[in-house]
Amino acid sequence: MTTPLYTPEILRLAASIPVPAKLERIDCEAEERSPTCGSRVRVELQLDEERRILSISQEVHACAFGQASAALLAAGAPGKTYEAITSALVDLSAWLAGGREDPGEWPGFAVLEPARPKRARHAAILLPFRAVASALERRSA
């Protein structure tokens, strides 16, 4: 018996994305769109004095995998730096592509296992992390 593509864990995560919140202050923002699947993620970030993420607000228009990834990002983003976000993005990309056995340090990525053989889903999964990395990169510029 094969594992279903959309497991109960993925659907639970997808449904748990926090509603976009009004942040006290927006220090950086970005919107990214996947040309592959049309998914779109808009993020706004509030940072601390050391440029770590204090708060995140996301508007996510993606499949259940993209939504699940955005939920994992939202849960783990507070306290993270640009380097931590880009490291997670590299790890997740390599894991999805089969270049590494584990998904890396970010908590919860293993739930996305059913998407590994479905290359068409990878762009949506990576999109929330790309959007946050883009926002933080613009802040540094």
C-alpha positions in Angstrom: 0.0 0.0 0.0 1.4 3.4 -0.9 1.4 6.4 1.3 -1.2 9.0 0.2 0.2 12.2 -1.2 -1.8 14.4 1.2 -1.4 12.7 4.6 -3.4 13.8 7.6 -0.3 15.5 9.0 0.2 17.6 5.9 -3.5 18.6 5.8 -3.4 19.5 9.5 -0.3 21.7 9.0 -1.8 23.3 5.9 -4.9 24.2 7.9 -2.8 25.6 10.7 -1.2 28.6 8.9 -1.6 31.6 11.1 -4.0 34.2 9.7 -1.9 37.2 8.4 -1.3 39.5 11.3 -0.8 43.2 11.5 2.8 43.5 12.8 3.7 46.3 15.2 6.4 47.3 12.7 7.3 46.0 9.2 11.1 45.9 8.9 11.2 44.0 5.6 8.8 42.3 3.2 8.8 40.3 0.0 6.5 38.5 -2.3 7.6 35.5 -4.3 5.7 33.5 -6.9 6.5 30.1 -8.3 6.6 30.1 -12.1 6.2 26.3 -12.0 2.9 26.1 -10.1 1.7 29.6 -9.7 1.9 29.5 -5.9 2.4 32.9 -4.2 3.7 33.8 -0.8 3.8 37.3 0.7 5.7 37.8 3.9 6.2 40.7 6.3 8.8 40.5 9.1 9.5 42.4 12.2 13.2 42.1 13.3 15.1 42.7 16.5 18.2 44.8 16.8 20.4 41.9 15.7 18.3 41.3 12.6 16.6 38.1 14.0 13.0 37.5 13.2 10.7 38.6 16.0 7.4 38.2 14.2 6.2 37.0 10.8 3.0 37.5 8.9 2.4 35.5 5.7 -0.3 35.5 3.0 -0.1 32.1 1.3 -1.7 31.0 -1.9 -0.4 27.5 -2.5 -1.2 23.8 -2.5 -1.4 21.9 0.8 2.4 21.2 0.6 3.1 25.0 0.2 0.7 25.7 3.1 2.3 23.1 5.3 5.8 24.4 4.6 4.5 28.0 5.4 3.1 26.7 8.7 6.5 25.0 9.6 8.3 28.2 8.7 6.0 30.3 10.9 6.4 28.0 13.8 10.2 28.0 13.6 11.0 31.5 12.3 11.1 33.6 15.6 14.7 34.1 16.6 16.1 33.0 13.2 18.6 35.0 11.2 19.1 35.3 7.4 21.8 32.6 7.7 19.5 30.2 9.5 16.7 30.7 6.9 19.1 30.2 3.9 20.7 27.2 5.5 17.2 25.6 6.0 16.4 26.4 2.4 19.6 24.7 1.1 18.9 21.7 3.4 15.3 21.4 2.3 16.2 21.8 -1.4 18.8 19.1 -1.2 16.6 16.7 0.7 13.7 17.1 -1.7 16.0 16.5 -4.6 17.4 13.4 -3.0 20.8 14.9 -2.3 20.7 14.2 1.4 19.1 11.6 3.6 17.6 13.9 6.2 15.8 17.2 5.8 18.1 19.2 8.1 17.8 21.0 11.4 14.4 22.8 10.9 11.7 21.0 12.9 9.0 19.2 11.1 10.3 18.9 7.6 10.0 15.1 7.7 6.2 15.3 7.4 6.8 16.5 3.8 8.3 13.2 2.9 5.5 12.2 0.5 6.4 15.2 -1.7 10.0 14.1 -2.3 9.2 12.1 -5.5 6.7 14.7 -6.7 9.1 17.3 -8.2 6.1 19.5 -9.2 5.4 20.1 -5.5 9.0 21.2 -4.6 8.6 24.8 -5.8 5.6 25.4 -3.5 7.3 23.8 -0.5 10.4 26.0 -1.0 8.5 29.2 -1.7 7.8 30.4 1.9 11.5 30.0 2.7 12.5 31.8 -0.5 10.1 34.7 0.4 11.6 35.1 3.9 15.1 34.9 2.6 14.3 37.5 -0.1 12.8 39.9 2.5 15.8 39.5 4.8 18.2 40.0 1.9 16.5 43.2 0.9 16.8 44.4 4.5 20.6 43.8 4.4 21.0 45.7 1.1 
